[in-house]
Amino acid sequence: MTYLISILGYLVVLFIFGLRLTKRLKKKEDFLVAGRTLTAPVLVGTLLATWIGSGDIFSVSDLSYNHGYSSLIGSSGGWLGIIIIFFIAGRVRKFGQFTVPDILEARYNTWARILATIATIIAYLTIVSYQFRGGGWVLNIITDNKVSIKSGIIIVAVFVITYTLLAGMISVAYLDIFNGIIMITGILFALPFLIHHVGGMDTIVANVTPRSHPFLGNMTGIQAMGYFVPTFLLALGNANMYQRFFSARDEREARKSVVGWVIGVILLGVALQSLAVVGSSYFKGLEAKEAGKIIILVAHKGVPVAVGCFLLVAIMAIIISTANSFLLVPATNVIRDIYQRFINPSLPDKKMILYSRLTVIVLGVISYSLISFFPRILDAAYAAYTVYGAGITPALIAVFFWKRATAQGGVLSILGGLLTTVVWEVINKAQGQLPLGVPAVYPALICSLALLIGVSLLTPKPSPEKWRAFFKNRRKD
C-alpha cells in the first residue's frame, strides 16, 4: 500500500500542476511549442525526460537481464544520434515552424509532409501503447495483483490522456523538469542500496546471466546492430526533439540544451542498465516476457521500502513524461499537418487548441487498442523505432546535410522505408518469426537510403531556394 500511495501522491501533484498551467494557455504556440520561450535548462529537462522512457525501463532492461552490459550497444545508438544533433539544433530553431513534416514539406513537397505524418502517427502511437502497458505492470506488481494489468493500463492511459490535453507543450515541458529531478535522484539513489541488498560485487559477478561473448553478450552481431541502428535513427529524427527545439527561446538555447541532454542520457542509461544487470543476479530465471519487469521487481523487493517508493515514483515519472510527449506529437501532426494544412487553413487558435485536445483523446484510445499487437515491449519498441527511423530519418537528415537531395528522392525514401518496415513486421506477426531471420531495420534502411540517393541523383538538382534556409549561416547557428 505504501508504494501505491507514493505513486498516487505523485500523480495528484502532477495533475494539480497541469491544471495551473492551463491558465497560461492563450494561443496555439503555447499548446504546440510552449510559446517558444523555453531556455536551455528547461529544454534539458524535457529532452531527458522524453528520451528516457519505457524503452529504457522495460526493453533495455530485458536486454540487460539477458546480455548484461552488452545491452549498452542499443543505447549507444541513441547517444551517437544525439551528439550529431548538436550540429543542427540551432538551424532547426531558426527555421521556426512546429513539426517535422513542416521541415519536410519546405525541403521536398506536400507528399513528404503527408507520408511523414503517417509514419509519425504509426510509430508514436506504438510507443505510447507500451508506455501504457509499462504503467499497468507497475500498478499490478506493487499491489500484488490486486490491480490487474488491464485495469492498471486503463488507469495510466486515462491519466496520460487527461494530462496531455490540459495544456499541451507547456504542461509537458515544465512537468519534465520535475520528472527529470525525480528520475536522476531516484535511480542513482537506489543503485548502491541494491548492490548491498544482493550481497555485494562478488555475489553479483557470480550470479549474473552467463554470457557467451564478452562484448555481444548472448547476441549475434546482426542482432546487436538490429538494436543499435533503430535507436540511432530515432535519435536523429525524433519529432519530440525537433518540436522542443522549435519551443526554444532562440538558436543558442536550443544548441546548448543538447550538451546537457547527452550527458544526462548517458548517465541515466548506464544507471538504469546497472539496476537491471545487478537485479538479474538476484531475480533469476525470469521468462522472456517477464525479464522486462526486472527494474520494477528491484524497486518492489530489492531495496528498502523508502528507497523503493522513490524509485517507483521515478519509474512512473519516466513512463508518464514519455507517454505525454509521444502522444502530443502525433496530435499536433494531425491538426497542424493534415487538418489545418489541407482542410481549414484559417483555423483560429482557440479551435486549434480544442481540436488538438479532442485528437489527443482519439489517438490515446487508438494507442490503447495497439497494446495487444506486441505482447513484448522490446519488440514494440524496436518496431516503432524502425518505422520512424527508416521511414523519416534519412530524408530528414538530408535536409541539413545534402543539398543534392530532391523532392522525388525524399518522398520515395520515406515511402520505401515505411512500407518495408510495416510489411516486414506484419509477416513477422503472421509467421511468428522474422523473414529470413533479419530484423526489419536492415531491409527498411537499405530501401530508404537507396531510394533517397539513387532517385536524387537521377532527377534534376533542386533549386537553391529549396535548401538555402537549412544551410544559410551554417557556422553561426
C-alpha positions, 0 to 999 in steps of 0.5 A, spaced: 500 500 500 505 504 501 508 504 494 501 505 491 500 511 495 507 514 493 505 513 486 498 516 487 501 522 491 505 523 485 500 523 480 495 528 484 501 533 484 502 532 477 495 533 475 494 539 480 500 542 476 497 541 469 491 544 471 495 551 473 498 551 467 492 551 463 491 558 465 497 560 461 494 557 455 492 563 450 494 561 443 496 555 439 504 556 440 503 555 447 499 548 446 504 546 440 511 549 442 510 552 449 510 559 446 517 558 444 520 561 450 523 555 453 531 556 455 536 551 455 535 548 462 528 547 461 529 544 454 534 539 458 529 537 462 524 535 457 529 532 452 531 527 458 525 526 460 522 524 453 528 520 451 528 516 457 522 512 457 519 505 457 524 503 452 529 504 457 525 501 463 522 495 460 526 493 453 533 495 455 532 492 461 530 485 458 536 486 454 540 487 460 537 481 464 539 477 458 546 480 455 548 484 461 552 490 459 552 488 452 545 491 452 549 498 452 550 497 444 542 499 443 543 505 447 549 507 444 545 508 438 541 513 441 547 517 444 551 517 437 544 520 434 544 525 439 551 528 439 550 529 431 544 533 433 548 538 436 550 540 429 543 542 427 539 544 433 540 551 432 538 551 424 532 547 426 530 553 431 531 558 426 527 555 421 521 556 426 515 552 424 512 546 429 513 539 426 517 535 422 513 534 416 513 542 416 521 541 415 519 536 410 514 539 406 519 546 405 525 541 403 521 536 398 513 537 397 506 536 400 507 528 399 513 528 404 509 532 409 503 527 408 507 520 408 511 523 414 505 524 418 503 517 417 509 514 419 509 519 425 502 517 427 504 509 426 510 509 430 508 514 436 502 511 437 506 504 438 510 507 443 505 510 447 501 503 447 507 500 451 508 506 455 501 504 457 502 497 458 509 499 462 504 503 467 499 497 468 505 492 470 507 497 475 500 498 478 499 490 478 506 488 481 506 493 487 499 491 489 500 484 488 495 483 483 490 486 486 490 491 480 490 487 474 494 489 468 488 491 464 485 495 469 492 498 471 493 500 463 486 503 463 488 507 469 495 510 466 492 511 459 486 515 462 491 519 466 496 520 460 490 522 456 487 527 461 494 530 462 496 531 455 490 535 453 490 540 459 495 544 456 499 541 451 507 543 450 507 547 456 504 542 461 509 537 458 515 541 458 515 544 465 512 537 468 519 534 465 523 538 469 520 535 475 520 528 472 527 529 470 529 531 478 525 525 480 528 520 475 536 522 476 535 522 484 531 516 484 535 511 480 542 513 482 539 513 489 537 506 489 543 503 485 548 502 491 542 500 496 541 494 491 548 492 490 548 491 498 541 488 498 544 482 493 550 481 497 555 485 494 560 485 487 562 478 488 555 475 489 553 479 483 559 477 478 557 470 480 550 470 479 549 474 473 546 471 466 552 467 463 554 470 457 557 467 451 561 473 448 564 478 452 562 484 448 555 481 444 553 478 450 548 472 448 547 476 441 549 475 434 552 481 431 546 482 426 542 482 432 546 487 436 546 492 430 538 490 429 538 494 436 543 499 435 541 502 428 533 503 430 535 507 436 540 511 432 535 513 427 530 515 432 535 519 435 536 523 429 529 524 427 525 524 433 519 529 432 519 530 440 526 533 439 525 537 433 518 540 436 522 542 443 527 545 439 522 549 435 519 551 443 526 554 444 527 561 446 532 562 440 538 558 436 543 558 442 538 555 447 536 550 443 544 548 441 546 548 448 540 544 451 543 538 447 550 538 451 546 537 457 541 532 454 547 527 452 550 527 458 544 526 462 542 520 457 548 517 458 548 517 465 541 515 466 542 509 461 548 506 464 544 507 471 538 504 469 542 498 465 546 497 472 539 496 476 537 491 471 544 487 470 545 487 478 537 485 479 538 479 474 543 476 479 538 476 484 531 475 480 533 469 476 530 465 471 525 470 469 521 468 462 522 472 456 516 476 457 517 477 464 525 479 464 522 486 462 519 487 469 526 486 472 527 494 474 520 494 477 521 487 481 528 491 484 524 497 486 518 492 489 523 487 493 530 489 492 531 495 496 528 498 502 521 500 502 523 508 502 528 507 497 523 503 493 517 508 493 522 513 490 524 509 485 517 507 483 515 514 483 521 515 478 519 509 474 512 512 473 515 519 472 519 516 466 513 512 463 508 518 464 513 524 461 514 519 455 507 517 454 505 525 454 510 527 449 509 521 444 502 522 444 502 530 443 506 529 437 502 525 433 496 530 435 499 536 433 501 532 426 494 531 425 491 538 426 497 542 424 499 537 418 493 534 415 487 538 418 489 545 418 494 544 412 489 541 407 482 542 410 481 549 414 487 553 413 484 559 417 483 555 423 483 560 429 487 558 435 482 557 440 479 551 435 486 549 434 487 548 441 480 544 442 481 540 436 488 538 438 485 536 445 479 532 442 485 528 437 489 527 443 483 523 446 482 519 439 489 517 438 490 515 446 484 510 445 487 508 438 494 507 442 490 503 447 487 498 442 495 497 439 497 494 446 495 487 444 499 487 437 506 486 441 505 482 447 513 484 448 515 491 449 522 490 446 519 488 440 514 494 440 519 498 441 524 496 436 518 496 431 516 503 432 523 505 432 524 502 425 518 505 422 520 512 424 527 511 423 527 508 416 521 511 414 523 519 416 530 519 418 534 519 412 530 524 408 530 528 414 537 528 415 538 530 408 535 536 409 541 539 413 546 535 410 545 534 402 543 539 398 543 534 392 537 531 395 530 532 391 523 532 392 522 525 388 528 522 392 525 524 399 518 522 398 520 515 395 525 514 401 520 515 406 515 511 402 520 505 401 522 505 408 515 505 411 512 500 407 518 495 408 518 496 415 510 495 416 510 489 411 516 486 414 513 486 421 506 484 419 509 477 416 513 477 422 506 477 426 503 472 421 509 467 421 511 468 428 518 469 426 522 474 422 523 473 414 529 470 413 531 471 420 533 479 419 530 484 423 526 489 419 531 495 420 536 492 415 531 491 409 527 498 411 534 502 411 537 499 405 530 501 401 530 508 404 537 510 403 537 507 396 531 510 394 533 517 397 540 517 393 539 513 387 532 517 385 536 524 387 541 523 383 537 521 377 532 527 377 534 534 376 538 538 382 533 542 386 533 549 386 537 553 391 531 556 394 529 549 396 535 548 401 538 555 402 534 556 409 537 549 412 544 551 410 544 559 410 549 561 416 551 554 417 557 556 422 553 561 426 547 557 428 
